[in-house]
């Protein structure tokens, strides 16, 4: 985990769903890292920070909903658990 100045000022949409390997609900787990302010707690996290050891090869999916009810999502496969989960940051048009 590293602190990120960019994430310090980010406030994203609400997390509504997260899954691991298409079936395991990990919404509560991801929410702990996404934080109360929807800012990833101002940090970039490694896959290992979030998913623990032996997570290589796992698929993940996260879905968010902004205040305008628009849904944003991202997905990926963990190729290296020591890499950072550097997800796209969504900023609703009303906040630009």
MODELLER restraints for C-alpha pairs under 7 A, 6 or more apart:
rsr = mdl.restraints
at = mdl.atoms
rsr.add(forms.Gaussian(group=physical.xy_distance, feature=features.Distance(at['CA:1:A'], at['CA:43:A']), mean=6.47, stdev=0.5))
rsr.add(forms.Gaussian(group=physical.xy_distance, feature=features.Distance(at['CA:1:A'], at['CA:44:A']), mean=5.54, stdev=0.5))
rsr.add(forms.Gaussian(group=physical.xy_distance, feature=features.Distance(at['CA:1:A'], at['CA:45:A']), mean=4.47, stdev=0.5))
rsr.add(forms.Gaussian(group=physical.xy_distance, feature=features.Distance(at['CA:1:A'], at['CA:46:A']), mean=5.94, stdev=0.5))
rsr.add(forms.Gaussian(group=physical.xy_distance, feature=features.Distance(at['CA:2:A'], at['CA:43:A']), mean=5.51, stdev=0.5))
rsr.add(forms.Gaussian(group=physical.xy_distance, feature=features.Distance(at['CA:2:A'], at['CA:44:A']), mean=5.38, stdev=0.5))
rsr.add(forms.Gaussian(group=physical.xy_distance, feature=features.Distance(at['CA:2:A'], at['CA:45:A']), mean=6.79, stdev=0.5))
rsr.add(forms.Gaussian(group=physical.xy_distance, feature=features.Distance(at['CA:3:A'], at['CA:42:A']), mean=6.00, stdev=0.5))
rsr.add(forms.Gaussian(group=physical.xy_distance, feature=features.Distance(at['CA:3:A'], at['CA:43:A']), mean=4.35, stdev=0.5))
rsr.add(forms.Gaussian(group=physical.xy_distance, feature=features.Distance(at['CA:3:A'], at['CA:44:A']), mean=6.32, stdev=0.5))
rsr.add(forms.Gaussian(group=physical.xy_distance, feature=features.Distance(at['CA:4:A'], at['CA:42:A']), mean=5.80, stdev=0.5))
rsr.add(forms.Gaussian(group=physical.xy_distance, feature=features.Distance(at['CA:4:A'], at['CA:43:A']), mean=5.14, stdev=0.5))
rsr.add(forms.Gaussian(group=physical.xy_distance, feature=features.Distance(at['CA:4:A'], at['CA:44:A']), mean=6.37, stdev=0.5))
rsr.add(forms.Gaussian(group=physical.xy_distance, feature=features.Distance(at['CA:7:A'], at['CA:39:A']), mean=5.91, stdev=0.5))
rsr.add(forms.Gaussian(group=physical.xy_distance, feature=features.Distance(at['CA:7:A'], at['CA:40:A']), mean=6.87, stdev=0.5))
rsr.add(forms.Gaussian(group=physical.xy_distance, feature=features.Distance(at['CA:7:A'], at['CA:42:A']), mean=4.58, stdev=0.5))
rsr.add(forms.Gaussian(group=physical.xy_distance, feature=features.Distance(at['CA:7:A'], at['CA:43:A']), mean=6.32, stdev=0.5))
rsr.add(forms.Gaussian(group=physical.xy_distance, feature=features.Distance(at['CA:8:A'], at['CA:39:A']), mean=6.94, stdev=0.5))
rsr.add(forms.Gaussian(group=physical.xy_distance, feature=features.Distance(at['CA:8:A'], at['CA:42:A']), mean=4.50, stdev=0.5))
rsr.add(forms.Gaussian(group=physical.xy_distance, feature=features.Distance(at['CA:10:A'], at['CA:39:A']), mean=5.36, stdev=0.5))
rsr.add(forms.Gaussian(group=physical.xy_distance, feature=features.Distance(at['CA:11:A'], at['CA:37:A']), mean=6.30, stdev=0.5))
rsr.add(forms.Gaussian(group=physical.xy_distance, feature=features.Distance(at['CA:11:A'], at['CA:38:A']), mean=5.30, stdev=0.5))
rsr.add(forms.Gaussian(group=physical.xy_distance, feature=features.Distance(at['CA:11:A'], at['CA:39:A']), mean=5.09, stdev=0.5))
rsr.add(forms.Gaussian(group=physical.xy_distance, feature=features.Distance(at['CA:12:A'], at['CA:38:A']), mean=5.11, stdev=0.5))
rsr.add(forms.Gaussian(group=physical.xy_distance, feature=features.Distance(at['CA:12:A'], at['CA:39:A']), mean=6.23, stdev=0.5))
rsr.add(forms.Gaussian(group=physical.xy_distance, feature=features.Distance(at['CA:12:A'], at['CA:90:A']), mean=6.12, stdev=0.5))
rsr.add(forms.Gaussian(group=physical.xy_distance, feature=features.Distance(at['CA:12:A'], at['CA:91:A']), mean=6.15, stdev=0.5))
rsr.add(forms.Gaussian(group=physical.xy_distance, feature=features.Distance(at['CA:13:A'], at['CA:38:A']), mean=6.67, stdev=0.5))
rsr.add(forms.Gaussian(group=physical.xy_distance, feature=features.Distance(at['CA:13:A'], at['CA:64:A']), mean=5.80, stdev=0.5))
rsr.add(forms.Gaussian(group=physical.xy_distance, feature=features.Distance(at['CA:13:A'], at['CA:65:A']), mean=5.52, stdev=0.5))
rsr.add(forms.Gaussian(group=physical.xy_distance, feature=features.Distance(at['CA:13:A'], at['CA:66:A']), mean=4.43, stdev=0.5))
rsr.add(forms.Gaussian(group=physical.xy_distance, feature=features.Distance(at['CA:14:A'], at['CA:38:A']), mean=6.66, stdev=0.5))
rsr.add(forms.Gaussian(group=physical.xy_distance, feature=features.Distance(at['CA:14:A'], at['CA:64:A']), mean=5.27, stdev=0.5))
rsr.add(forms.Gaussian(group=physical.xy_distance, feature=features.Distance(at['CA:14:A'], at['CA:65:A']), mean=5.37, stdev=0.5))
rsr.add(forms.Gaussian(group=physical.xy_distance, feature=features.Distance(at['CA:14:A'], at['CA:66:A']), mean=6.17, stdev=0.5))
rsr.add(forms.Gaussian(group=physical.xy_distance, feature=features.Distance(at['CA:15:A'], at['CA:31:A']), mean=6.96, stdev=0.5))
rsr.add(forms.Gaussian(group=physical.xy_distance, feature=features.Distance(at['CA:15:A'], at['CA:63:A']), mean=6.05, stdev=0.5))
rsr.add(forms.Gaussian(group=physical.xy_distance, feature=features.Distance(at['CA:15:A'], at['CA:64:A']), mean=4.36, stdev=0.5))
rsr.add(forms.Gaussian(group=physical.xy_distance, feature=features.Distance(at['CA:15:A'], at['CA:65:A']), mean=6.61, stdev=0.5))
rsr.add(forms.Gaussian(group=physical.xy_distance, feature=features.Distance(at['CA:16:A'], at['CA:63:A']), mean=5.75, stdev=0.5))
rsr.add(forms.Gaussian(group=physical.xy_distance, feature=features.Distance(at['CA:16:A'], at['CA:64:A']), mean=5.25, stdev=0.5))
rsr.add(forms.Gaussian(group=physical.xy_distance, feature=features.Distance(at['CA:16:A'], at['CA:65:A']), mean=6.63, stdev=0.5))
rsr.add(forms.Gaussian(group=physical.xy_distance, feature=features.Distance(at['CA:17:A'], at['CA:27:A']), mean=5.33, stdev=0.5))
rsr.add(forms.Gaussian(group=physical.xy_distance, feature=features.Distance(at['CA:17:A'], at['CA:62:A']), mean=5.76, stdev=0.5))
rsr.add(forms.Gaussian(group=physical.xy_distance, feature=features.Distance(at['CA:17:A'], at['CA:63:A']), mean=5.05, stdev=0.5))
rsr.add(forms.Gaussian(group=physical.xy_distance, feature=features.Distance(at['CA:17:A'], at['CA:64:A']), mean=6.96, stdev=0.5))
rsr.add(forms.Gaussian(group=physical.xy_distance, feature=features.Distance(at['CA:18:A'], at['CA:25:A']), mean=6.02, stdev=0.5))
rsr.add(forms.Gaussian(group=physical.xy_distance, feature=features.Distance(at['CA:18:A'], at['CA:26:A']), mean=5.23, stdev=0.5))
rsr.add(forms.Gaussian(group=physical.xy_distance, feature=features.Distance(at['CA:18:A'], at['CA:27:A']), mean=4.43, stdev=0.5))
rsr.add(forms.Gaussian(group=physical.xy_distance, feature=features.Distance(at['CA:18:A'], at['CA:30:A']), mean=6.99, stdev=0.5))
rsr.add(forms.Gaussian(group=physical.xy_distance, feature=features.Distance(at['CA:18:A'], at['CA:61:A']), mean=5.46, stdev=0.5))
rsr.add(forms.Gaussian(group=physical.xy_distance, feature=features.Distance(at['CA:18:A'], at['CA:62:A']), mean=4.33, stdev=0.5))
rsr.add(forms.Gaussian(group=physical.xy_distance, feature=features.Distance(at['CA:18:A'], at['CA:63:A']), mean=6.27, stdev=0.5))
rsr.add(forms.Gaussian(group=physical.xy_distance, feature=features.Distance(at['CA:19:A'], at['CA:25:A']), mean=4.63, stdev=0.5))
rsr.add(forms.Gaussian(group=physical.xy_distance, feature=features.Distance(at['CA:19:A'], at['CA:26:A']), mean=5.17, stdev=0.5))
rsr.add(forms.Gaussian(group=physical.xy_distance, feature=features.Distance(at['CA:19:A'], at['CA:27:A']), mean=6.77, stdev=0.5))
rsr.add(forms.Gaussian(group=physical.xy_distance, feature=features.Distance(at['CA:19:A'], at['CA:60:A']), mean=5.67, stdev=0.5))
rsr.add(forms.Gaussian(group=physical.xy_distance, feature=features.Distance(at['CA:19:A'], at['CA:61:A']), mean=5.27, stdev=0.5))
rsr.add(forms.Gaussian(group=physical.xy_distance, feature=features.Distance(at['CA:19:A'], at['CA:62:A']), mean=6.69, stdev=0.5))
rsr.add(forms.Gaussian(group=physical.xy_distance, feature=features.Distance(at['CA:20:A'], at['CA:26:A']), mean=6.48, stdev=0.5))
rsr.add(forms.Gaussian(group=physical.xy_distance, feature=features.Distance(at['CA:20:A'], at['CA:58:A']), mean=6.85, stdev=0.5))
rsr.add(forms.Gaussian(group=physical.xy_distance, feature=features.Distance(at['CA:20:A'], at['CA:59:A']), mean=5.69, stdev=0.5))
rsr.add(forms.Gaussian(group=physical.xy_distance, feature=features.Distance(at['CA:20:A'], at['CA:60:A']), mean=4.54, stdev=0.5))
rsr.add(forms.Gaussian(group=physical.xy_distance, feature=features.Distance(at['CA:20:A'], at['CA:61:A']), mean=6.62, stdev=0.5))
rsr.add(forms.Gaussian(group=physical.xy_distance, feature=features.Distance(at['CA:21:A'], at['CA:58:A']), mean=5.88, stdev=0.5))
rsr.add(forms.Gaussian(group=physical.xy_distance, feature=features.Distance(at['CA:21:A'], at['CA:59:A']), mean=4.71, stdev=0.5))
rsr.add(forms.Gaussian(group=physical.xy_distance, feature=features.Distance(at['CA:21:A'], at['CA:60:A']), mean=6.01, stdev=0.5))
rsr.add(forms.Gaussian(group=physical.xy_distance, feature=features.Distance(at['CA:33:A'], at['CA:40:A']), mean=5.55, stdev=0.5))
rsr.add(forms.Gaussian(group=physical.xy_distance, feature=features.Distance(at['CA:33:A'], at['CA:41:A']), mean=6.54, stdev=0.5))
rsr.add(forms.Gaussian(group=physical.xy_distance, feature=features.Distance(at['CA:34:A'], at['CA:40:A']), mean=3.87, stdev=0.5))
rsr.add(forms.Gaussian(group=physical.xy_distance, feature=features.Distance(at['CA:34:A'], at['CA:41:A']), mean=6.17, stdev=0.5))
rsr.add(forms.Gaussian(group=physical.xy_distance, feature=features.Distance(at['CA:35:A'], at['CA:41:A']), mean=5.26, stdev=0.5))
rsr.add(forms.Gaussian(group=physical.xy_distance, feature=features.Distance(at['CA:44:A'], at['CA:84:A']), mean=6.38, stdev=0.5))
rsr.add(forms.Gaussian(group=physical.xy_distance, feature=features.Distance(at['CA:44:A'], at['CA:85:A']), mean=6.71, stdev=0.5))
rsr.add(forms.Gaussian(group=physical.xy_distance, feature=features.Distance(at['CA:44:A'], at['CA:86:A']), mean=6.67, stdev=0.5))
rsr.add(forms.Gaussian(group=physical.xy_distance, feature=features.Distance(at['CA:45:A'], at['CA:84:A']), mean=5.50, stdev=0.5))
rsr.add(forms.Gaussian(group=physical.xy_distance, feature=features.Distance(at['CA:45:A'], at['CA:85:A']), mean=5.77, stdev=0.5))
rsr.add(forms.Gaussian(group=physical.xy_distance, feature=features.Distance(at['CA:46:A'], at['CA:81:A']), mean=6.69, stdev=0.5))
rsr.add(forms.Gaussian(group=physical.xy_distance, feature=features.Distance(at['CA:46:A'], at['CA:82:A']), mean=5.67, stdev=0.5))
rsr.add(forms.Gaussian(group=physical.xy_distance, feature=features.Distance(at['CA:46:A'], at['CA:83:A']), mean=5.36, stdev=0.5))
rsr.add(forms.Gaussian(group=physical.xy_distance, feature=features.Distance(at['CA:46:A'], at['CA:84:A']), mean=4.01, stdev=0.5))
rsr.add(forms.Gaussian(group=physical.xy_distance, feature=features.Distance(at['CA:46:A'], at['CA:85:A']), mean=5.50, stdev=0.5))
rsr.add(forms.Gaussian(group=physical.xy_distance, feature=features.Distance(at['CA:47:A'], at['CA:81:A']), mean=4.87, stdev=0.5))
rsr.add(forms.Gaussian(group=physical.xy_distance, feature=features.Distance(at['CA:47:A'], at['CA:82:A']), mean=6.26, stdev=0.5))
rsr.add(forms.Gaussian(group=physical.xy_distance, feature=features.Distance(at['CA:47:A'], at['CA:83:A']), mean=6.33, stdev=0.5))
rsr.add(forms.Gaussian(group=physical.xy_distance, feature=features.Distance(at['CA:47:A'], at['CA:84:A']), mean=6.11, stdev=0.5))
rsr.add(forms.Gaussian(group=physical.xy_distance, feature=features.Distance(at['CA:47:A'], at['CA:85:A']), mean=5.86, stdev=0.5))
rsr.add(forms.Gaussian(group=physical.xy_distance, feature=features.Distance(at['CA:48:A'], at['CA:81:A']), mean=4.97, stdev=0.5))
rsr.add(forms.Gaussian(group=physical.xy_distance, feature=features.Distance(at['CA:48:A'], at['CA:82:A']), mean=6.00, stdev=0.5))
rsr.add(forms.Gaussian(group=physical.xy_distance, feature=features.Distance(at['CA:55:A'], at['CA:78:A']), mean=6.86, stdev=0.5))
rsr.add(forms.Gaussian(group=physical.xy_distance, feature=features.Distance(at['CA:55:A'], at['CA:81:A']), mean=6.30, stdev=0.5))
rsr.add(forms.Gaussian(group=physical.xy_distance, feature=features.Distance(at['CA:56:A'], at['CA:78:A']), mean=5.06, stdev=0.5))
rsr.add(forms.Gaussian(group=physical.xy_distance, feature=features.Distance(at['CA:56:A'], at['CA:79:A']), mean=5.43, stdev=0.5))
rsr.add(forms.Gaussian(group=physical.xy_distance, feature=features.Distance(at['CA:56:A'], at['CA:80:A']), mean=5.87, stdev=0.5))
rsr.add(forms.Gaussian(group=physical.xy_distance, feature=features.Distance(at['CA:56:A'], at['CA:81:A']), mean=5.71, stdev=0.5))
rsr.add(forms.Gaussian(group=physical.xy_distance, feature=features.Distance(at['CA:57:A'], at['CA:77:A']), mean=6.07, stdev=0.5))
rsr.add(forms.Gaussian(group=physical.xy_distance, feature=features.Distance(at['CA:57:A'], at['CA:78:A']), mean=5.21, stdev=0.5))
rsr.add(forms.Gaussian(group=physical.xy_distance, feature=features.Distance(at['CA:57:A'], at['CA:79:A']), mean=5.83, stdev=0.5))
rsr.add(forms.Gaussian(group=physical.xy_distance, feature=features.Distance(at['CA:58:A'], at['CA:77:A']), mean=5.67, stdev=0.5))
rsr.add(forms.Gaussian(group=physical.xy_distance, feature=features.Distance(at['CA:58:A'], at['CA:78:A']), mean=5.54, stdev=0.5))
rsr.add(forms.Gaussian(group=physical.xy_distance, feature=features.Distance(at['CA:59:A'], at['CA:76:A']), mean=5.72, stdev=0.5))
rsr.add(forms.Gaussian(group=physical.xy_distance, feature=features.Distance(at['CA:59:A'], at['CA:77:A']), mean=4.39, stdev=0.5))
rsr.add(forms.Gaussian(group=physical.xy_distance, feature=features.Distance(at['CA:59:A'], at['CA:78:A']), mean=6.46, stdev=0.5))
rsr.add(forms.Gaussian(group=physical.xy_distance, feature=features.Distance(at['CA:60:A'], at['CA:75:A']), mean=5.49, stdev=0.5))
rsr.add(forms.Gaussian(group=physical.xy_distance, feature=features.Distance(at['CA:60:A'], at['CA:76:A']), mean=5.51, stdev=0.5))
rsr.add(forms.Gaussian(group=physical.xy_distance, feature=features.Distance(at['CA:60:A'], at['CA:77:A']), mean=6.34, stdev=0.5))
rsr.add(forms.Gaussian(group=physical.xy_distance, feature=features.Distance(at['CA:61:A'], at['CA:74:A']), mean=5.89, stdev=0.5))
rsr.add(forms.Gaussian(group=physical.xy_distance, feature=features.Distance(at['CA:61:A'], at['CA:75:A']), mean=4.21, stdev=0.5))
rsr.add(forms.Gaussian(group=physical.xy_distance, feature=features.Distance(at['CA:61:A'], at['CA:76:A']), mean=6.68, stdev=0.5))
rsr.add(forms.Gaussian(group=physical.xy_distance, feature=features.Distance(at['CA:62:A'], at['CA:73:A']), mean=5.52, stdev=0.5))
rsr.add(forms.Gaussian(group=physical.xy_distance, feature=features.Distance(at['CA:62:A'], at['CA:74:A']), mean=5.55, stdev=0.5))
rsr.add(forms.Gaussian(group=physical.xy_distance, feature=features.Distance(at['CA:62:A'], at['CA:75:A']), mean=6.31, stdev=0.5))
rsr.add(forms.Gaussian(group=physical.xy_distance, feature=features.Distance(at['CA:63:A'], at['CA:71:A']), mean=6.89, stdev=0.5))
rsr.add(forms.Gaussian(group=physical.xy_distance, feature=features.Distance(at['CA:63:A'], at['CA:72:A']), mean=5.80, stdev=0.5))
rsr.add(forms.Gaussian(group=physical.xy_distance, feature=features.Distance(at['CA:63:A'], at['CA:73:A']), mean=4.28, stdev=0.5))
rsr.add(forms.Gaussian(group=physical.xy_distance, feature=features.Distance(at['CA:63:A'], at['CA:74:A']), mean=6.74, stdev=0.5))
rsr.add(forms.Gaussian(group=physical.xy_distance, feature=features.Distance(at['CA:64:A'], at['CA:71:A']), mean=5.58, stdev=0.5))
rsr.add(forms.Gaussian(group=physical.xy_distance, feature=features.Distance(at['CA:64:A'], at['CA:72:A']), mean=5.08, stdev=0.5))
rsr.add(forms.Gaussian(group=physical.xy_distance, feature=features.Distance(at['CA:64:A'], at['CA:73:A']), mean=6.03, stdev=0.5))
rsr.add(forms.Gaussian(group=physical.xy_distance, feature=features.Distance(at['CA:65:A'], at['CA:71:A']), mean=4.49, stdev=0.5))
rsr.add(forms.Gaussian(group=physical.xy_distance, feature=features.Distance(at['CA:65:A'], at['CA:72:A']), mean=6.19, stdev=0.5))
rsr.add(forms.Gaussian(group=physical.xy_distance, feature=features.Distance(at['CA:66:A'], at['CA:92:A']), mean=6.68, stdev=0.5))
